[in-house]
Amino acid sequence: MKFSTLSSFAVSILLASGLASCGLDKSVTGPEPTRFLKSTGVDTTLKVERLPFQHAWRDPKMEIAKYKYIVVRPVTTAFLQTDEWEQSKSAFVPDKRTYNRRVAALVKYWNKSLNKAFSSPVCVFYKTTDTSRPGTLILEVALTEVRFDPTATKTVTNPVTTGNVSNVITGLPICAFEARVKDAATGKVVSTVSDRRAPEIKVLDQDKKTSAAPNEQICGEWSQQLMESSNIDLFPKVKRSWFSIF
């Protein structure tokens, strides 16, 4: 690698690191709670230190050891802020109908991702569809905000190429979600989480691209983190990705 290339790559790393610690934190503020979480009566400003979500709460009286099974409900868009779809407007999202189709495709991906994560052998629960089993939890997830990147194609993430970080400053794709976990037998809410985030920053060679769409990347990471949240023995600290080098 030539010195000039190395220098520009180093500058990109420094700029990306600065954006990861400052720019993204300012751009991606906490999610505004919808009726999905408000109905639980939980204080949505609460956080759990070991978890990477902007809000997390678990009933201190919950006996996690008594639960063996989990039902993963399909992700709902009933609380989605579709009135803000124009923030995603681009050649790939020219109208609200197209926006809704892309949201539906994202939900399909996330459902698959959630089911895969909770089918992992490191998940502390056995995934089931039977809510009548004793010791069963129900995970309900709502996608509450989606903003697609108006500057990117369907298959490009939010890369920081060497010498160019302008696309990180504007047009950030964003997703927000809320989740609640209920005791299947009683219907009591025992845990809630919510988060709003942009995809992790990636430093790429000029000619390299990734294959995952940025909004899918966000939801895929949430799937893994939600599963890891229940396994404190294997995951004493559930990590959040901000920066990676390809």
C-alpha positions in Angstrom: 0.0 0.0 0.0 1.4 3.4 -1.0 2.0 6.1 1.7 -0.7 8.4 0.2 -3.3 5.5 0.2 -2.3 4.6 3.7 -2.6 8.2 4.9 -6.1 8.6 3.3 -7.2 5.3 4.8 -5.9 6.4 8.2 -7.8 9.6 7.9 -11.0 7.7 7.0 -10.6 5.6 10.1 -10.2 8.6 12.3 -13.1 10.4 10.7 -15.3 7.3 10.9 -14.3 6.7 14.6 -15.3 10.3 15.3 -18.6 9.9 13.6 -19.2 6.7 15.4 -18.7 8.3 18.8 -20.2 11.7 18.1 -22.1 12.0 14.8 -24.2 8.9 15.0 -25.0 9.4 18.7 -26.4 12.8 17.8 -28.1 11.7 14.6 -29.8 8.7 16.1 -31.7 9.8 19.2 -33.7 7.6 21.4 -37.0 6.2 20.1 -40.3 8.0 20.9 -42.5 5.4 22.6 -45.7 4.4 20.9 -48.9 2.8 22.3 -47.2 -0.6 21.9 -45.0 0.2 24.9 -47.0 2.9 26.6 -49.7 0.4 27.2 -47.4 -1.6 29.4 -47.0 1.3 31.9 -43.2 0.7 32.0 -40.9 3.7 32.4 -39.3 3.8 28.9 -36.3 5.8 30.2 -35.0 2.8 32.1 -31.9 1.0 30.9 -30.0 -2.2 31.7 -26.2 -1.7 31.7 -25.3 -5.1 30.0 -27.7 -4.5 27.1 -27.1 -2.3 24.1 -30.7 -1.0 23.8 -31.6 2.6 24.5 -34.4 1.3 26.8 -34.5 -2.0 28.6 -36.5 -3.2 31.6 -37.1 -6.6 33.3 -39.5 -7.2 36.1 -37.3 -7.7 39.2 -39.7 -10.3 40.5 -39.4 -12.4 37.3 -37.9 -15.9 37.9 -36.1 -16.5 34.6 -35.2 -20.0 35.5 -38.8 -21.2 35.5 -39.1 -20.4 31.8 -38.1 -23.0 29.2 -39.9 -22.0 26.0 -40.4 -18.9 23.9 -43.0 -18.1 21.2 -41.7 -15.5 18.7 -44.6 -13.6 17.3 -44.4 -12.1 13.7 -43.1 -8.5 13.7 -46.0 -6.0 13.6 -46.0 -2.7 11.6 -49.3 -1.5 13.2 -47.4 1.2 15.1 -45.1 2.3 12.2 -44.8 6.0 11.5 -45.7 5.7 7.8 -46.5 9.4 7.6 -42.8 10.1 7.5 -42.1 7.9 4.4 -41.0 10.9 2.4 -37.7 11.0 4.3 -36.9 7.8 2.4 -37.9 9.2 -1.0 -35.5 8.4 -3.8 -35.3 6.6 -7.1 -35.8 3.4 -5.2 -38.7 4.7 -3.1 -40.6 7.1 -5.4 -43.9 6.8 -3.5 -45.6 5.6 -0.4 -46.8 2.4 -2.0 -43.2 1.4 -2.8 -42.1 2.4 0.7 -44.7 0.0 2.2 -43.5 -2.8 -0.1 -39.9 -2.3 1.0 -41.1 -2.2 4.6 -42.9 -5.5 4.1 -39.8 -7.0 2.6 -37.8 -5.8 5.6 -40.3 -7.3 8.0 -40.2 -10.6 6.1 -36.4 -10.6 6.5 -36.6 -9.7 10.2 -39.1 -12.4 11.0 -36.7 -14.9 9.4 -33.8 -13.5 11.3 -35.6 -13.5 14.6 -36.6 -17.2 14.2 -33.1 -18.2 13.2 -31.6 -16.4 16.2 -34.0 -17.9 18.7 -33.4 -21.4 17.2 -29.7 -21.1 18.0 -28.3 -23.8 20.4 -27.0 -21.0 22.6 -30.5 -19.6 23.2 -31.6 -20.5 26.7 -35.2 -21.1 25.5 -36.7 -23.7 23.2 -38.6 -21.9 20.4 -42.2 -23.2 20.2 -45.6 -22.2 18.8 -47.5 -23.7 21.7 -48.5 -21.0 24.2 -50.2 -23.6 26.5 -46.9 -25.1 27.7 -46.0 -24.3 31.3 -42.9 -22.0 31.5 -43.5 -20.2 28.2 -42.7 -16.6 27.2 -44.1 -14.7 24.3 -41.9 -12.2 22.4 -43.8 -9.5 20.6 -41.9 -7.0 18.4 -43.1 -3.8 16.7 -41.2 -2.0 14.0 -42.0 1.6 14.7 -39.8 3.6 12.3 -38.0 2.9 9.0 -36.0 5.4 7.0 -34.3 4.0 3.9 -31.1 5.6 2.6 -32.0 7.9 -0.3 -28.4 7.8 -1.5 -27.9 4.1 -1.6 -29.0 1.1 -3.7 -31.0 -1.8 -2.3 -27.9 -3.8 -1.7 -25.3 -1.3 -0.5 -24.7 -0.6 3.2 -23.7 2.7 4.6 -19.9 2.5 3.7 -17.1 4.9 4.5 -14.8 4.6 1.5 -11.2 5.8 1.7 -11.2 9.5 1.5 -15.0 9.9 1.5 -17.3 10.0 4.6 -20.0 12.4 3.4 -22.6 9.7 3.0 -22.4 9.1 6.7 -23.3 12.7 7.5 -26.5 12.8 5.5 -29.1 10.3 4.5 -28.6 7.8 7.3 -31.0 4.8 7.1 -32.7 4.4 10.5 -34.8 1.8 12.1 -36.6 1.8 15.5 -38.4 -1.0 17.3 -40.1 -1.8 20.5 -40.5 -5.3 22.1 -42.3 -6.7 25.0 -42.1 -10.2 26.6 -45.1 -11.7 28.3 -45.8 -14.7 30.5 -47.9 -16.9 28.2 -50.0 -18.2 31.1 -50.8 -14.9 32.8 -50.3 -12.3 30.0 -48.2 -10.3 32.4 -45.5 -8.2 30.8 -42.1 -9.2 32.3 -39.7 -7.4 30.1 -39.5 -4.5 27.5 -36.9 -3.0 25.2 -36.7 -0.4 22.6 -34.0 1.0 20.3 -33.4 3.4 17.4 -30.3 3.1 15.4 -28.4 3.5 12.1 -26.3 0.8 10.6 -22.7 0.3 11.9 -20.1 2.4 10.1 -17.9 0.4 7.7 -14.6 1.3 6.2 -14.3 -0.3 2.8 -11.9 -0.3 -0.1 -13.1 2.0 -2.9 -14.2 -0.9 -5.1 -15.6 -3.2 -2.4 -19.3 -3.4 -1.5 -21.3 -5.4 1.0 -24.3 -7.5 0.1 -26.5 -6.7 3.0 -28.9 -3.8 2.9 -28.4 -1.3 5.8 -31.8 -1.7 7.3 -31.6 -5.5 7.2 -28.2 -5.1 9.0 -29.8 -3.2 11.8 -32.7 -5.7 12.2 -30.3 -8.7 11.9 -28.2 -7.3 14.7 -31.2 -6.7 16.9 -32.3 -10.4 16.4 -29.0 -11.6 17.7 -28.9 -9.2 20.6 -32.4 -10.0 21.7 -31.5 -13.7 21.8 -28.2 -13.0 23.6 -30.0 -10.8 26.2 -31.6 -13.9 27.8 -28.3 -15.8 28.2 -26.3 -13.9 30.8 -23.9 -16.8 31.4 -22.6 -16.8 27.8 -23.3 -13.1 27.1 -22.5 -11.1 30.3 -22.3 -8.1 28.1 -24.3 -7.9 24.9 -22.2 -5.8 22.5 -23.3 -3.3 20.0 -21.4 -2.8 16.7 -20.5 0.6 15.6 -17.3 0.3 13.5 -15.7 -2.4 11.4 -13.1 -2.7 8.7 -13.5 -4.9 5.6 
